[in-house]
């Protein structure tokens, strides 16, 4: 599975969604250092946040190059502030490749519908630019907020599994 013509810069009503670059290392390190933001991340990701941030962003840039999707920066259109990341990712779960809508929003922006706005945008885009029959979101079983976003995005739990050492639920929506 490859995502051609992705990523680009996109816009929603309130947000600018653009490819990550190395200028995003510090704001992403701030995200990784925030106790609420990283509570459900594997601990190795938060040990040296600046270094982990650099590796994370470089991994997304490699995904772009390899046509494997990648998370994009979420920027507030009004303030220009970096809010988090969201996007489409080619993921392997239990030996099968799927297209995922992923989202990570800094806690200070929680509760304003931004995660739902980006998740819905990328779900729609994913069906437009790929031939997949369904799209998933991989969510830690303890992450109630992300589960609510997935439900608002029309997704339902299709299974529970272990993914990268985490207990996760796979939320799925079929192509309309």
LINNOR-V540609 format. One line per field, one symbol per residue. phi: phi as a letter, one per 40 degrees, with the letter a starting at -180 (. if undefined). A space follows every 50 residues. Layout:
phi = ???
This chain:
phi = .bbcgacbcbbbdbbbbbdcacccdcccccccccdcccdbcddccbcbcc cccdcdccccccddccgbghcbccbcdccgccbiaaibbcbbbfgbcbcb cbaabddcbcgbgcccccccdccccdccbbbccabbbcbddccccccccc cccgcbcbababbfgbcbbccabcdc
